[in-house]
Amino acid sequence: MSNLYKDPQSSDPFQDTNGYNAPFNPPPQPPATNSKSIASMVLGILNLMLVFMPYISVILGIIAIVLSAISFKEIRRYGENGKGMAVAGLVCGIVGTSIGLIILALIIVFMVIGRDFNSN
């Protein structure tokens, strides 16, 4: 009586079954998250944290902007997840880079002004 529901089996040898003559369909896998969007977000956040070290901040911000642009193209092409992280990396990269450039410009201006006062 226990074999009542297991017989007859499928005649297709390539079809996986779950033992009850029904094809076994695994649940669909969600698309992978784009790794460049993760890296872009991490570098963008580091960019904002290190904004008072303008040399490092500007370099990290530029890398975050480039990685987010690349990840947007890959997300569209391959249907991956991670668009929100790419947007966060882009925004943090732009904001941190602009603040870093402003601080760097102010440092240069103050150095020039300070040199002019010391030469008199």
PLY file of the C-alpha trace (Angstrom):
ply
format ascii 1.0
element vertex 120
property float x
property float y
property float z
element edge 119
property int vertex1
property int vertex2
end_header
0.00 0.00 0.00
2.90 2.39 0.56
3.96 2.16 -3.10
0.53 3.22 -4.34
1.52 6.84 -4.96
5.04 6.14 -6.21
4.06 4.03 -9.22
4.22 4.53 -12.18
7.46 6.42 -12.54
8.24 8.68 -15.44
9.65 6.99 -18.50
11.98 9.94 -19.15
15.38 9.03 -17.61
16.55 12.66 -17.73
13.66 14.07 -15.73
14.24 14.44 -12.00
11.30 13.39 -9.90
10.55 13.82 -6.26
9.28 10.25 -5.80
5.61 11.01 -6.48
5.76 11.05 -10.30
5.85 14.82 -10.36
8.86 16.65 -11.74
11.04 18.18 -9.08
11.42 21.88 -9.74
13.75 23.61 -7.32
12.69 27.08 -6.19
13.99 29.86 -8.44
17.23 31.44 -7.31
17.26 35.21 -6.84
19.71 37.07 -9.07
23.14 37.66 -7.63
24.19 41.01 -6.22
26.71 42.87 -8.32
30.05 42.87 -6.50
31.16 46.16 -8.04
28.13 47.91 -6.57
29.08 46.59 -3.12
32.66 47.83 -3.58
31.37 51.18 -4.83
29.19 51.65 -1.77
31.97 50.68 0.63
34.46 53.02 -1.04
31.88 55.83 -1.12
31.26 55.49 2.61
35.01 55.37 3.29
35.32 58.46 1.12
32.91 60.32 3.37
34.60 59.07 6.53
38.05 60.19 5.35
36.94 63.53 3.92
39.42 65.42 6.13
42.27 63.54 4.46
41.63 65.07 1.06
44.28 63.18 -0.90
42.92 59.78 0.10
39.32 60.96 -0.05
39.55 62.20 -3.63
41.17 58.97 -4.83
38.58 56.79 -3.08
35.75 58.95 -4.41
36.93 58.70 -8.00
37.24 54.91 -7.70
33.73 54.72 -6.16
32.25 56.79 -9.02
33.91 54.65 -11.69
32.87 51.38 -10.02
29.26 52.52 -9.68
29.13 53.51 -13.36
30.48 50.09 -14.35
28.05 48.33 -12.01
25.06 50.20 -13.49
25.96 48.80 -16.92
26.45 45.28 -15.57
23.19 45.39 -13.60
21.27 46.39 -16.73
23.06 43.81 -18.90
22.89 40.78 -16.60
19.80 41.56 -14.50
21.67 41.50 -11.19
20.68 43.08 -7.91
22.55 45.96 -6.27
21.24 49.07 -7.98
20.59 50.78 -4.64
24.13 50.11 -3.48
25.46 51.49 -6.76
23.39 54.65 -6.31
24.65 55.00 -2.73
28.25 54.56 -3.91
27.76 57.14 -6.65
26.18 59.73 -4.35
28.71 59.21 -1.55
31.54 59.29 -4.08
30.37 62.55 -5.65
29.69 64.28 -2.32
32.91 63.12 -0.69
35.05 63.93 -3.72
33.61 67.43 -4.03
34.10 68.12 -0.31
37.63 66.69 -0.51
38.46 68.91 -3.49
37.11 71.97 -1.69
39.21 71.17 1.38
42.24 70.54 -0.82
41.72 73.89 -2.56
41.39 75.66 0.80
44.62 74.04 2.02
46.44 75.27 -1.09
44.97 78.79 -0.73
45.95 78.99 2.95
49.44 77.74 2.17
49.89 80.44 -0.49
48.48 83.13 1.80
50.63 81.94 4.68
53.74 81.97 2.52
53.00 85.54 1.40
52.63 86.73 5.01
55.85 84.99 6.08
57.89 86.56 3.27
57.11 90.16 4.39
0 1
1 2
2 3
3 4
4 5
5 6
6 7
7 8
8 9
9 10
10 11
11 12
12 13
13 14
14 15
15 16
16 17
17 18
18 19
19 20
20 21
21 22
22 23
23 24
24 25
25 26
26 27
27 28
28 29
29 30
30 31
31 32
32 33
33 34
34 35
35 36
36 37
37 38
38 39
39 40
40 41
41 42
42 43
43 44
44 45
45 46
46 47
47 48
48 49
49 50
50 51
51 52
52 53
53 54
54 55
55 56
56 57
57 58
58 59
59 60
60 61
61 62
62 63
63 64
64 65
65 66
66 67
67 68
68 69
69 70
70 71
71 72
72 73
73 74
74 75
75 76
76 77
77 78
78 79
79 80
80 81
81 82
82 83
83 84
84 85
85 86
86 87
87 88
88 89
89 90
90 91
91 92
92 93
93 94
94 95
95 96
96 97
97 98
98 99
99 100
100 101
101 102
102 103
103 104
104 105
105 106
106 107
107 108
108 109
109 110
110 111
111 112
112 113
113 114
114 115
115 116
116 117
117 118
118 119
